[in-house]
Amino acid sequence: MLVGLYGQWQDGPAERPKGSTHLWGTRIDLGLIVSNDGVRFREPVPDFKTIARGGEGAWDNICLLQAHAFANVGEQTYIW
């Protein structure tokens, strides 16, 4: 079984400030996906935020992005 994280992109508002990019207001949380064969993936709980971005003013209030590696060190899991 493979276990992974994926970005749950939520579009920003349709009305954007003049000069802003198409990604202005976009927010990203992380969801959980699993696969038994490495080809077909599914969400154990659809649209569940496994790791939610932070609240207003937090360093991660805009988005979290899935990473390419992780390490379990003692009781901690580090993702980068």
TORPA-4810 file (N, C-alpha, C, O; in nm, 3 decimals):
<nodes>
NODE_1_0.084_-0.117_0.000_0.000_0.000_0.000_0.088_0.123_0.000_0.187_0.130_0.073_M
NODE_2_0.053_0.221_-0.082_0.119_0.351_-0.085_0.030_0.454_-0.018_-0.092_0.452_-0.035_L
NODE_3_0.090_0.541_0.058_0.018_0.648_0.126_0.082_0.779_0.085_0.204_0.791_0.085_V
NODE_4_0.001_0.877_0.049_0.057_1.004_0.003_-0.030_1.122_0.042_-0.143_1.107_0.087_G
NODE_5_0.027_1.240_0.023_-0.044_1.366_0.044_-0.063_1.434_-0.090_0.021_1.420_-0.180_L
NODE_6_-0.172_1.507_-0.105_-0.194_1.583_-0.228_-0.252_1.719_-0.191_-0.314_1.736_-0.086_Y
NODE_7_-0.230_1.816_-0.278_-0.279_1.951_-0.254_-0.426_1.963_-0.288_-0.468_1.929_-0.399_G
NODE_8_-0.504_2.011_-0.193_-0.647_2.038_-0.215_-0.660_2.188_-0.245_-0.670_2.270_-0.154_Q
NODE_9_-0.660_2.222_-0.373_-0.662_2.361_-0.415_-0.804_2.416_-0.407_-0.897_2.355_-0.460_W
NODE_10_-0.821_2.530_-0.342_-0.947_2.602_-0.339_-0.928_2.734_-0.412_-0.846_2.816_-0.372_Q
NODE_11_-1.003_2.752_-0.519_-0.990_2.874_-0.599_-1.018_2.998_-0.516_-1.097_2.996_-0.422_D
NODE_12_-0.950_3.105_-0.553_-0.975_3.234_-0.491_-1.102_3.296_-0.547_-1.169_3.236_-0.631_G
NODE_13_-1.135_3.414_-0.500_-1.255_3.481_-0.549_-1.246_3.515_-0.697_-1.136_3.535_-0.750_P
NODE_14_-1.360_3.521_-0.763_-1.363_3.554_-0.906_-1.316_3.697_-0.930_-1.249_3.724_-1.029_A
NODE_15_-1.351_3.787_-0.839_-1.308_3.927_-0.849_-1.173_3.941_-0.779_-1.162_3.919_-0.659_E
NODE_16_-1.071_3.978_-0.856_-0.936_3.991_-0.802_-0.889_4.136_-0.817_-0.934_4.207_-0.907_R
NODE_17_-0.799_4.180_-0.730_-0.746_4.316_-0.745_-0.674_4.332_-0.878_-0.610_4.239_-0.928_P
NODE_18_-0.685_4.450_-0.934_-0.620_4.479_-1.062_-0.470_4.454_-1.049_-0.407_4.500_-0.953_K
NODE_19_-0.413_4.381_-1.145_-0.270_4.353_-1.146_-0.232_4.226_-1.070_-0.115_4.187_-1.073_G
NODE_20_-0.327_4.161_-1.003_-0.293_4.037_-0.931_-0.291_3.919_-1.027_-0.346_3.926_-1.137_S
NODE_21_-0.226_3.812_-0.986_-0.216_3.694_-1.071_-0.343_3.610_-1.062_-0.429_3.634_-0.977_T
NODE_22_-0.353_3.512_-1.150_-0.470_3.423_-1.151_-0.477_3.336_-1.024_-0.581_3.277_-0.995_H
NODE_23_-0.368_3.328_-0.950_-0.366_3.249_-0.827_-0.399_3.330_-0.702_-0.400_3.275_-0.592_L
NODE_24_-0.425_3.460_-0.717_-0.453_3.544_-0.601_-0.574_3.488_-0.526_-0.678_3.462_-0.587_W
NODE_25_-0.560_3.471_-0.395_-0.669_3.421_-0.313_-0.681_3.270_-0.308_-0.762_3.217_-0.232_G
NODE_26_-0.601_3.199_-0.387_-0.604_3.052_-0.386_-0.550_3.002_-0.253_-0.452_3.056_-0.202_T
NODE_27_-0.613_2.901_-0.197_-0.568_2.840_-0.072_-0.548_2.691_-0.094_-0.619_2.630_-0.174_R
NODE_28_-0.451_2.632_-0.023_-0.420_2.490_-0.042_-0.403_2.421_0.092_-0.320_2.461_0.174_I
NODE_29_-0.483_2.318_0.115_-0.467_2.228_0.230_-0.411_2.097_0.176_-0.398_2.080_0.055_D
NODE_30_-0.377_2.004_0.265_-0.328_1.874_0.222_-0.428_1.764_0.255_-0.479_1.757_0.367_L
NODE_31_-0.457_1.680_0.157_-0.545_1.566_0.175_-0.465_1.437_0.170_-0.347_1.437_0.133_G
NODE_32_-0.528_1.328_0.205_-0.464_1.196_0.211_-0.511_1.110_0.094_-0.631_1.104_0.066_L
NODE_33_-0.416_1.044_0.027_-0.451_0.947_-0.077_-0.379_0.817_-0.050_-0.271_0.815_0.011_I
NODE_34_-0.438_0.707_-0.096_-0.378_0.575_-0.081_-0.393_0.500_-0.213_-0.481_0.530_-0.294_V
NODE_35_-0.305_0.402_-0.234_-0.310_0.320_-0.355_-0.261_0.180_-0.321_-0.167_0.162_-0.244_S
NODE_36_-0.327_0.082_-0.379_-0.282_-0.056_-0.363_-0.188_-0.098_-0.475_-0.117_-0.197_-0.461_N
NODE_37_-0.186_-0.024_-0.587_-0.104_-0.064_-0.701_-0.011_0.045_-0.754_0.065_0.020_-0.847_D
NODE_38_-0.016_0.165_-0.698_0.069_0.274_-0.743_0.021_0.340_-0.871_0.087_0.430_-0.923_G
NODE_39_-0.093_0.297_-0.922_-0.149_0.354_-1.044_-0.282_0.424_-1.014_-0.304_0.538_-1.055_V
NODE_40_-0.368_0.356_-0.943_-0.499_0.411_-0.908_-0.497_0.454_-0.761_-0.468_0.374_-0.671_R
NODE_41_-0.527_0.581_-0.738_-0.527_0.636_-0.604_-0.669_0.672_-0.563_-0.753_0.699_-0.648_F
NODE_42_-0.695_0.673_-0.434_-0.826_0.710_-0.382_-0.808_0.780_-0.247_-0.705_0.767_-0.181_R
NODE_43_-0.910_0.854_-0.210_-0.912_0.919_-0.080_-0.988_0.829_0.017_-1.103_0.794_-0.012_E
NODE_44_-0.929_0.791_0.131_-1.004_0.710_0.228_-1.128_0.784_0.278_-1.233_0.723_0.298_P
NODE_45_-1.116_0.915_0.298_-1.229_1.001_0.337_-1.228_1.119_0.239_-1.145_1.208_0.252_V
NODE_46_-1.319_1.121_0.142_-1.318_1.227_0.039_-1.320_1.368_0.097_-1.398_1.399_0.187_P
NODE_47_-1.231_1.452_0.043_-1.222_1.595_0.078_-1.183_1.623_0.222_-1.199_1.736_0.269_D
NODE_48_-1.131_1.524_0.294_-1.088_1.544_0.432_-0.952_1.614_0.433_-0.861_1.573_0.361_F
NODE_49_-0.939_1.719_0.513_-0.812_1.790_0.526_-0.725_1.716_0.626_-0.746_1.725_0.747_K
NODE_50_-0.626_1.642_0.576_-0.534_1.570_0.664_-0.447_1.668_0.741_-0.425_1.653_0.861_T
NODE_51_-0.397_1.769_0.670_-0.321_1.878_0.732_-0.379_2.008_0.678_-0.362_2.040_0.560_I
NODE_52_-0.447_2.082_0.763_-0.507_2.208_0.721_-0.405_2.320_0.731_-0.317_2.320_0.817_A
NODE_53_-0.417_2.416_0.641_-0.328_2.533_0.647_-0.360_2.612_0.772_-0.465_2.592_0.834_R
NODE_54_-0.270_2.701_0.809_-0.287_2.779_0.932_-0.392_2.887_0.920_-0.441_2.916_0.811_G
NODE_55_-0.426_2.945_1.031_-0.524_3.053_1.036_-0.464_3.184_0.988_-0.345_3.192_0.958_G
NODE_56_-0.547_3.287_0.981_-0.502_3.419_0.936_-0.382_3.466_1.018_-0.382_3.459_1.141_E
NODE_57_-0.279_3.513_0.948_-0.159_3.563_1.013_-0.053_3.458_1.040_0.060_3.493_1.075_G
NODE_58_-0.087_3.329_1.027_0.012_3.222_1.050_0.105_3.212_0.928_0.069_3.255_0.818_A
NODE_59_0.221_3.155_0.947_0.318_3.143_0.838_0.264_3.057_0.724_0.306_3.071_0.610_W
NODE_60_0.172_2.968_0.754_0.118_2.878_0.653_-0.030_2.906_0.622_-0.105_2.815_0.588_D
NODE_61_-0.071_3.034_0.635_-0.213_3.065_0.617_-0.258_3.062_0.472_-0.379_3.063_0.446_N
NODE_62_-0.167_3.059_0.376_-0.207_3.057_0.236_-0.209_2.915_0.182_-0.308_2.872_0.124_I
NODE_63_-0.100_2.842_0.202_-0.100_2.707_0.146_0.005_2.618_0.211_0.103_2.663_0.270_C
NODE_64_-0.022_2.490_0.196_0.075_2.385_0.226_0.089_2.305_0.098_-0.009_2.284_0.026_L
NODE_65_0.208_2.261_0.067_0.229_2.184_-0.055_0.282_2.046_-0.022_0.359_2.028_0.072_L
NODE_66_0.238_1.949_-0.100_0.287_1.813_-0.080_0.436_1.809_-0.113_0.485_1.890_-0.191_Q
NODE_67_0.505_1.715_-0.053_0.650_1.710_-0.065_0.694_1.579_-0.129_0.613_1.492_-0.159_A
NODE_68_0.824_1.567_-0.147_0.879_1.450_-0.214_0.941_1.348_-0.120_0.978_1.239_-0.163_H
NODE_69_0.954_1.382_0.006_1.022_1.290_0.096_0.974_1.311_0.238_0.920_1.416_0.273_A
NODE_70_0.994_1.209_0.320_0.961_1.221_0.461_1.054_1.131_0.540_1.117_1.040_0.487_F
NODE_71_1.062_1.160_0.669_1.142_1.077_0.759_1.072_1.070_0.893_1.031_1.172_0.948_A
NODE_72_1.060_0.951_0.945_1.009_0.932_1.080_1.130_0.931_1.173_1.216_0.843_1.164_N
NODE_73_1.136_1.029_1.263_1.246_1.043_1.357_1.186_1.043_1.497_1.126_1.140_1.541_V
NODE_74_1.203_0.931_1.565_1.142_0.918_1.697_0.991_0.927_1.684_0.929_0.851_1.609_G
NODE_75_0.932_1.019_1.758_0.786_1.039_1.756_0.743_1.143_1.653_0.623_1.171_1.641_E
NODE_76_0.836_1.199_1.578_0.806_1.306_1.482_0.815_1.254_1.339_0.897_1.167_1.309_Q
NODE_77_0.731_1.308_1.250_0.743_1.282_1.106_0.775_1.414_1.039_0.701_1.512_1.053_T
NODE_78_0.887_1.418_0.966_0.930_1.537_0.894_0.903_1.516_0.746_0.937_1.412_0.690_Y
NODE_79_0.841_1.617_0.683_0.811_1.611_0.540_0.881_1.728_0.472_0.874_1.841_0.518_I
NODE_80_0.949_1.699_0.360_1.014_1.806_0.283_1.003_1.779_0.136_1.051_1.858_0.054_W
</nodes>
